[in-house]
Amino acid sequence: MKNSVLLITLLLCTIITTQAQKINFTRVCNGGNNNNLFWQINSDPCTIIGTLKIETRDANTLPFYELVSGIPSSNKTYTHVNANVPTTKAWEYFIVYQKLCGIDTILCYSDTLPIDDQKPDSTILDSVSVDPITDEIYLGWTSNKTPDFSSYYLYNYDRTDPRLIENFRDTIYIDKNPPFSPKSRSLSYDITSSDSCDNRRDYGKYKHQTIYLNASIDTCLNSITLNWTAYVGWQASVYYIYRKTNSGSFVLIDSVSGSTLVYTDKNRPINSTFEYFVRTQKVGYPKITSTSNGTFILKSGSSANPTLTEIELVTNNNNDKIEISIKKNPLSYYQSINLMKIQAPFSPVLIHTYVGSDIIFEDLSSLNTNRNEYFLLSKNVCGIITDTSVKSGNMVLSLLPNTNDISLSWNSYFTWNAGIKEYIIYRATGNNISEATNYLALGSPQNDTSLLDPKISESTVCYQVAAYSNNNIVSRSNKACYVKTGKIYYPNALTQSGANKQFTFIGEGIDLAKSTIEIYNRWGQLEYNKENISEPWDGRNNSKDLVPVGVYFFIAHINQGQQTIEIHGNITVLN
């Protein structure tokens, strides 16, 4: 009778649903191959008796089964080994235990928990700011309120390894050693958060970038122009400009709208030093701010205006274009040097602006067979033109074939103040222009600008004139060629197995390297095409297979001298 009472008591206790749980099953974490289970033991008058048992199933359509029993009641964790081998499954678990409450023994079941793959709430940076004195980067954010939040992970995209710090729990971090000085560039940061199972929010969508401030000084006008990058991370409502003069302190001098990224501080006193930084506020949140780097020291003063700026050389370069090189006065201060071209009868036009260390310009818009004249207009740091160079121009060589010789003439070169030491004529010969590359000195007409050269037997002869200064600076003219031309011949049949296995074009002055061909079958289908036909056609198509015997049609564009001739014809392919 006594045993029956105890049994009835136990059975009744198993259906009590309002009884508080002694064991609080908190989470199940995917640990790779294994699953890790965690629980807490609540403090109440009841006592756990015996050991714990864990029931599980790997799909919600399957029944639960006993995973393990005999777990000591003092344990608070369990590892389900190889739960995810070979693949991850949809595991669910609950804990079974008995507790003694007074004289009642109660069979209890914990909550049933699946694997926790729920990521915590997003954490987003409030601001990233630069200390303009120390160049340290300050990051701040609002604490994450997810119940099982664990820690923060900070990232800096300017590092080879972007992980800045992991398992961080504070809401402010100082990057004391950024990979680059914030005085040299904007730096990019981000944050994410993890929960107790190390589930993390993705990062990269809400990155913040520091404000990079740069400045330049106009020592003629004693004005300083600031420009900075927009804050990235939120919309700026306003930018405040701070200035430090000499050894004083930074003071607020002005503000501009959040869409403005430039400011000019005018009329600064001479012989003084200045430093700046800017600070911005988030639209709608004036307490959230970000500060830029501090600028380098800028010093006001006077400067030497440009004088004696020269065009050092106008020449035909290796690209067969006109190239203009200039020579600056090292004692002058330049804002820019404008290269002007004279196009009679029109007014001079600006074709290039030399800035910084730029001293060479290639005039792609002008033909080297036309005479072009150039001069320079130099501006001081205030943008005022203070120097105009002498004019200079390119040499243009032209040929006039006669019965017994070739007449060369060119315009004199006049860039150098000391004049020309001498001209030297260079000549190259070949079967066509592409082959005429072996330029050798033909002779020197001293300071004359014409020369008669007897005709030679080669199909093509090309010339170039070089002007030499007294210190051997060289300016070269365009290349001019004389090409003998005549009829162009080609075979009308090709035998794939006989003696005539090649189809090509023959003629005086033709340049096969600059010629093209397209060959079609009788149905108009393209069998073969090539842009450089120096190698003859051997009867094979574009796939390198021999074409069937028959009649084929071709369209060829043959370069001969200064012109391209289009030829339409046919060729019969035989065995």
C-alpha positions in Angstrom: 0.0 0.0 0.0 2.9 2.3 0.8 4.6 1.7 -2.5 1.3 2.3 -4.3 1.0 5.7 -2.7 4.5 6.7 -3.8 3.9 5.5 -7.3 0.7 7.5 -7.5 2.5 10.6 -6.1 5.3 10.3 -8.8 2.8 9.8 -11.6 0.8 12.8 -10.6 3.9 14.9 -10.4 4.8 14.2 -14.0 1.7 16.0 -15.2 2.3 19.1 -13.2 3.0 21.9 -15.7 3.1 24.9 -13.5 6.0 23.7 -11.4 9.1 26.0 -11.7 12.0 24.3 -13.4 15.1 23.5 -11.4 17.2 23.2 -14.6 17.1 26.1 -17.1 18.2 24.7 -20.4 19.8 27.8 -22.0 21.3 27.0 -25.4 22.7 24.5 -27.9 25.7 25.7 -30.0 27.0 24.3 -33.2 30.7 23.7 -32.5 31.6 22.3 -35.8 31.6 18.5 -35.7 30.1 18.5 -32.2 27.1 20.2 -30.6 27.6 21.9 -27.2 24.7 22.0 -24.7 24.6 24.5 -21.8 22.2 24.8 -18.9 21.9 26.5 -15.5 20.7 25.2 -12.1 18.2 27.6 -10.6 18.2 28.2 -6.8 14.9 27.0 -5.2 13.8 24.8 -2.3 13.8 21.7 -4.4 16.8 19.3 -4.8 17.8 17.4 -7.9 18.0 13.7 -7.1 19.8 11.1 -9.2 21.4 11.9 -12.5 20.4 13.7 -15.7 19.3 12.3 -19.0 19.3 14.0 -22.4 16.8 13.1 -25.1 17.3 14.1 -28.7 16.2 13.8 -32.3 17.8 15.0 -35.6 14.6 16.0 -37.4 11.3 17.4 -36.1 9.4 14.5 -37.8 11.2 11.9 -35.9 10.6 10.7 -32.3 13.0 11.6 -29.5 15.4 9.0 -28.2 17.7 8.8 -25.3 21.1 10.3 -26.2 22.9 9.9 -22.8 22.0 9.2 -19.2 23.9 9.2 -15.9 25.1 12.8 -16.2 26.0 14.1 -12.7 23.5 16.6 -11.4 26.3 19.1 -10.8 27.1 19.3 -14.5 26.1 22.3 -16.5 27.4 21.3 -20.0 27.4 18.4 -22.3 29.2 17.8 -25.7 27.3 15.7 -28.2 30.4 14.3 -30.0 30.4 14.0 -33.9 26.8 15.2 -34.0 27.5 16.9 -37.3 29.5 14.2 -39.0 29.2 13.8 -41.9 26.7 16.7 -42.2 24.9 19.2 -40.0 21.4 18.1 -38.9 18.4 19.8 -37.3 19.1 18.6 -33.8 16.7 19.2 -30.9 17.3 18.3 -27.2 15.7 18.3 -23.8 16.9 17.3 -20.3 15.0 14.8 -18.1 15.6 14.8 -14.3 13.9 14.3 -11.0 13.7 16.7 -8.1 12.6 16.4 -4.5 10.3 19.1 -3.3 9.4 18.5 0.3 8.0 14.9 0.3 7.2 15.0 -3.4 9.4 13.5 -6.1 8.7 15.2 -9.4 9.8 14.0 -12.8 10.8 17.1 -14.8 11.5 17.9 -18.4 13.4 21.0 -19.5 12.4 23.2 -22.5 13.2 21.6 -25.9 15.9 23.6 -27.7 17.1 23.4 -31.3 20.6 24.4 -32.3 21.0 28.2 -31.8 21.7 29.8 -35.2 19.9 33.0 -34.4 22.4 35.9 -34.8 22.4 38.7 -32.3 21.0 42.2 -33.1 23.3 44.3 -35.3 25.8 46.5 -33.8 26.6 49.7 -35.8 29.4 52.2 -35.1 28.2 55.5 -33.8 31.3 57.3 -35.1 34.9 57.0 -36.0 37.0 60.1 -35.1 40.6 61.2 -35.3 42.4 62.9 -32.5 44.0 65.8 -34.4 46.9 66.0 -31.9 47.9 62.4 -31.5 46.5 60.9 -34.7 44.8 58.1 -32.7 41.5 56.8 -34.0 38.5 56.7 -31.6 35.6 54.3 -32.3 32.4 54.4 -30.3 29.1 52.6 -30.4 25.9 51.8 -28.4 25.9 48.6 -26.3 24.2 45.5 -27.8 21.0 44.6 -25.9 20.6 41.0 -27.3 19.9 38.7 -24.2 22.7 36.3 -25.0 25.1 38.9 -26.4 28.8 37.9 -25.9 31.3 40.3 -27.4 32.3 42.7 -30.2 34.6 42.2 -33.1 36.3 45.3 -34.7 37.7 45.6 -38.2 40.0 48.0 -40.0 40.0 47.5 -43.8 43.3 49.3 -44.3 45.2 46.4 -42.7 46.3 43.3 -44.5 44.4 41.3 -41.8 41.3 43.5 -41.2 40.7 42.0 -37.7 41.4 44.8 -35.3 40.4 43.3 -32.0 38.2 40.3 -31.1 36.1 39.3 -28.0 35.9 43.0 -26.9 33.1 44.0 -24.5 33.5 47.8 -24.0 31.7 50.4 -26.2 34.7 52.5 -27.0 38.0 51.5 -28.6 41.2 53.6 -29.4 43.3 52.5 -32.4 46.6 53.8 -31.2 48.7 52.4 -34.1 46.7 52.7 -37.3 48.4 51.2 -40.4 48.5 54.5 -42.1 48.7 58.0 -40.8 45.2 59.7 -40.9 47.2 62.7 -42.3 47.7 60.7 -45.5 44.4 59.0 -46.2 40.9 58.2 -45.0 40.8 55.0 -42.8 37.8 52.5 -42.8 36.4 50.7 -39.8 33.5 48.4 -39.0 32.1 46.3 -36.1 30.0 43.2 -35.6 28.7 41.3 -32.6 28.5 37.7 -31.5 26.3 35.8 -29.0 27.1 33.1 -26.5 27.2 30.5 -29.4 29.6 32.8 -31.3 26.9 33.5 -33.9 28.0 36.7 -35.6 26.3 39.4 -37.6 27.8 39.9 -41.1 30.0 43.0 -41.4 30.8 45.3 -44.3 27.4 47.0 -44.9 27.9 49.8 -42.3 31.5 50.7 -42.5 32.6 54.1 -41.3 35.5 56.2 -42.7 37.5 58.9 -41.1 37.5 62.4 -42.5 40.8 63.0 -44.3 41.7 66.7 -44.3 44.2 68.3 -46.7 45.3 71.9 -47.2 47.3 74.1 -49.5 48.5 77.6 -49.1 48.6 80.5 -51.6 51.6 82.4 -50.3 50.9 85.2 -52.8 47.4 85.8 -51.5 48.1 84.4 -48.1 45.0 82.3 -48.3 44.7 78.6 -47.2 42.3 76.2 -49.0 41.1 73.3 -47.0 39.5 70.2 -48.6 38.3 67.1 -46.9 36.6 63.8 -47.6 33.0 63.4 -46.6 32.3 61.4 -43.5 31.2 57.9 -44.5 28.8 56.1 -42.1 26.1 58.7 -41.7 25.0 62.0 -43.3 26.8 65.1 -42.0 24.7 68.1 -41.0 27.5 70.6 -40.7 31.3 70.8 -40.7 33.0 73.1 -38.2 36.5 74.5 -39.0 39.1 74.9 -36.3 42.4 76.8 -36.7 45.6 77.1 -34.7 47.9 80.0 -35.3 51.6 79.8 -34.4 51.8 78.3 -30.9 48.2 79.2 -29.8 45.3 76.8 -29.3 42.7 75.6 -31.8 39.7 77.8 -32.0 36.5 77.5 -34.0 36.6 79.9 -36.9 33.7 79.0 -39.2 31.2 76.3 -40.3 29.8 75.1 -43.6 26.9 72.8 -44.6 27.3 69.1 -44.6 27.4 68.9 -48.4 30.4 71.3 -48.6 33.9 69.8 -48.5 36.1 72.8 -49.2 36.8 76.0 -47.3 39.2 78.9 -48.0 40.7 80.8 -45.1 41.6 84.2 -46.5 43.9 87.0 -45.6 46.2 85.2 -43.2 49.0 87.2 -41.7 52.4 86.8 -43.3 55.3 84.9 -41.7 52.9 82.8 -39.6 52.2 79.1 -39.2 48.7 77.5 -39.3 47.1 74.1 -38.5 43.5 73.1 -39.0 41.0 70.3 -38.3 37.3 69.9 -39.1 34.5 68.4 -37.0 31.1 67.2 -38.2 27.7 66.2 -36.6 25.3 63.6 -37.6 22.0 64.8 -39.0 19.4 64.7 -36.3 22.0 63.6 -33.6 24.2 66.6 -32.7 25.9 64.7 -29.9 27.3 62.2 -32.4 30.4 63.8 -33.9 33.5 62.9 -35.9 36.8 64.9 -36.1 39.3 64.9 -39.0 43.1 64.6 -38.8 45.0 67.8 -38.1 46.8 69.3 -41.1 50.5 69.7 -41.4 52.0 73.1 -40.5 51.4 75.6 -43.2 53.6 78.7 -43.4 52.7 82.0 -45.1 55.2 84.2 -46.9 56.3 85.7 -50.2 57.4 83.8 -53.3 59.4 84.3 -56.5 57.3 84.8 -59.7 58.1 82.6 -62.7 60.7 84.0 -65.1 62.9 82.6 -67.9 60.7 79.6 -68.5 61.7 77.9 -71.8 60.5 75.5 -74.3 63.6 73.2 -74.3 62.7 70.9 -77.2 60.0 70.4 -79.9 60.7 67.1 -81.6 59.1 64.1 -83.4 59.2 61.3 -80.9 59.2 57.5 -81.3 55.4 57.5 -81.6 55.6 59.8 -84.7 54.0 62.5 -82.6 55.1 66.0 -81.8 56.6 66.2 -78.3 57.2 69.4 -76.4 59.6 69.5 -73.4 59.9 72.5 -71.2 62.6 73.9 -68.8 61.4 75.5 -65.6 63.3 78.1 -63.6 64.2 76.3 -60.3 64.1 79.7 -58.4 60.5 80.4 -59.4 57.2 79.3 -57.9 54.6 78.0 -60.4 50.9 77.5 -60.1 50.9 76.2 -63.7 52.5 76.5 -67.1 50.1 76.7 -70.0 51.2 75.4 -73.4 49.7 77.5 -76.2 49.5 76.5 -79.9 49.3 79.1 -82.7 46.8 78.1 -85.4 46.8 80.9 -87.9 44.7 82.8 -88.6 43.0 82.0 -85.3 44.0 83.2 -81.8 46.4 80.9 -79.8 44.6 78.0 -78.0 45.5 76.3 -74.8 46.4 72.6 -75.4 48.0 71.5 -72.1 48.8 72.7 -68.6 52.0 71.6 -67.0 51.7 71.1 -63.2 53.9 69.6 -60.5 56.9 67.8 -62.0 55.3 67.5 -65.5 57.7 68.8 -68.2 56.8 66.7 -71.3 53.7 66.7 -73.4 52.8 64.7 -76.5 50.5 66.7 -78.9 48.2 64.0 -80.2 45.9 66.4 -81.9 48.5 67.8 -84.4 49.9 66.1 -87.5 53.7 66.0 -87.5 53.6 66.7 -91.3 52.1 70.2 -90.5 54.1 73.1 -89.1 52.9 73.9 -85.6 54.1 76.8 -83.3 54.0 76.8 -79.5 54.8 79.1 -76.6 54.4 79.1 -72.8 52.4 81.2 -70.4 53.5 80.8 -66.8 51.4 81.6 -63.8 52.6 82.4 -60.3 51.0 81.0 -57.2 48.3 83.7 -57.4 47.3 82.5 -60.9 48.7 85.6 -62.6 50.7 85.2 -65.8 54.2 86.6 -65.2 56.3 85.0 -67.9 55.9 84.3 -71.7 58.4 82.2 -73.5 59.6 82.6 -77.1 57.9 80.7 -79.8 59.1 77.3 -81.0 57.9 74.9 -83.7 58.5 71.5 -85.1 60.5 70.6 -88.2 58.6 69.3 -91.2 60.5 67.3 -93.9 59.0 67.0 -97.4 60.3 65.2 -100.4 60.1 66.0 -104.1 61.1 63.1 -106.4 62.8 64.2 -109.6 64.1 62.2 -112.6 67.6 61.7 -111.2 67.4 62.5 -107.5 65.2 63.2 -104.5 65.0 66.7 -103.2 64.7 67.1 -99.4 63.5 70.4 -97.8 62.6 71.4 -94.3 61.9 74.5 -92.2 64.7 75.7 -89.9 64.5 74.9 -86.2 64.4 78.0 -84.0 63.8 76.9 -80.4 67.4 77.4 -79.1 68.6 80.9 -78.5 72.1 80.0 -79.6 70.8 78.6 -82.9 71.6 75.4 -84.7 75.0 73.8 -84.6 74.2 71.5 -87.6 71.5 69.4 -89.3 72.2 65.7 -90.0 70.2 63.7 -92.6 69.4 60.1 -91.8 68.3 57.6 -94.5 66.8 54.1 -94.4 66.0 51.8 -97.3 63.9 48.6 -97.9 61.3 46.9 -100.0 58.6 48.9 -98.1 58.1 51.4 -95.3 57.9 48.7 -92.6 61.4 47.4 -93.7 63.0 50.8 -94.0 64.1 51.1 -90.4 67.9 51.0 -90.6 68.4 54.8 -90.4 72.1 55.8 -91.1 73.6 59.2 -91.3 73.6 60.3 -94.9 75.5 63.6 -94.3 75.3 67.1 -92.9 74.2 70.1 -94.9 75.5 72.2 -91.9 72.8 75.0 -91.6 71.2 74.5 -95.0 67.5 73.4 -95.0 67.6 71.4 -98.3 69.5 68.5 -99.8 69.6 66.5 -103.1 70.0 62.7 -102.8 70.5 60.5 -105.9 67.8 57.9 -106.3 68.8 54.4 -105.4 67.7 50.9 -106.6 65.6 50.0 -103.5 61.8 50.2 -103.7 61.6 52.4 -100.7 63.8 55.1 -99.2 62.9 57.1 -96.0 64.5 60.2 -94.5 64.6 62.1 -91.2 66.3 65.3 -90.3 67.9 65.9 -86.9 68.8 69.4 -85.6 71.6 69.5 -83.1 72.2 72.3 -80.6 75.6 73.4 -79.3 75.2 71.1 -76.3 74.0 68.3 -78.5 70.2 68.4 -77.7 68.5 66.8 -80.7 65.2 67.7 -82.3 64.0 65.4 -85.0 61.6 66.0 -87.9 58.9 63.7 -89.2 59.9 60.7 -91.3 59.2 61.1 -95.0 59.4 58.2 -97.5 59.6 57.8 -101.3 58.1 54.5 -102.5 58.3 53.2 -106.0 55.0 51.7 -107.0 53.8 49.5 -109.8 51.4 46.7 -110.6 50.5 44.1 -108.0 50.6 40.5 -109.0 49.2 37.3 -107.5 48.6 33.7 -108.6 45.2 32.5 -109.6 45.7 28.9 -108.5 47.1 27.0 -105.5 48.1 23.3 -105.5 47.9 21.7 -102.0 50.3 18.8 -103.0 52.2 20.3 -105.9 54.8 23.0 -106.4 52.6 26.1 -106.1 51.5 25.8 -102.4 51.5 29.4 -101.5 49.2 32.3 -102.4 50.7 35.8 -101.9 51.0 39.3 -103.5 54.1 40.6 -105.3 54.8 44.1 -106.4 57.2 47.0 -105.9 56.8 48.9 -102.7 54.0 46.8 -101.2 54.0 46.2 -97.4 52.4 42.8 -96.6 52.8 43.4 -92.9 50.3 46.3 -93.1 48.0 44.4 -95.5 44.9 42.2 -94.9 42.9 39.5 -96.7 39.6 37.7 -96.4 39.0 34.5 -98.3 35.4 33.1 -98.9 34.1 29.8 -100.3 31.6 29.7 -103.2 28.7 30.0 -100.7 30.1 33.2 -99.2 31.3 31.7 -96.0 34.5 33.1 -94.5 37.2 30.4 -94.6 40.3 32.5 -93.8 41.2 36.0 -92.7 44.4 37.7 -91.5 45.6 41.2 -90.8 49.3 40.7 -91.4 49.8 38.6 -94.6 53.6 38.5 -94.5 53.1 34.7 -94.4 51.5 33.4 -97.6 48.2 31.5 -97.6 48.8 27.8 -97.8 45.3 26.7 -98.4 44.2 26.2 -94.8 41.2 27.7 -93.1 41.2 29.5 -89.8 41.1 26.2 -88.0 44.3 25.1 -89.8 42.5 22.5 -91.9 43.0 22.2 -95.6 40.1 23.6 -97.5 38.3 21.5 -100.1 39.4 21.9 -103.7 37.4 24.5 -105.6 37.2 28.2 -106.4 37.5 30.7 -103.6 37.0 34.5 -103.6 39.1 37.0 -101.8 39.1 40.7 -100.8 42.6 42.1 -100.1 43.6 45.5 -98.8 47.3 45.9 -99.9 49.4 48.7 -98.5 51.6 50.2 -101.2 53.6 53.3 -100.2 51.2 55.9 -98.8 48.0 54.3 -100.0 45.9 51.1 -99.5 44.6 49.3 -102.6 41.5 47.1 -102.4 41.7 44.0 -104.7 38.9 41.6 -105.4 39.7 38.3 -107.1 39.5 34.5 -107.0 41.8 31.6 -106.6 41.4 28.0 -107.5 42.5 25.4 -105.0 43.7 22.1 -106.6 45.0 18.8 -105.2 
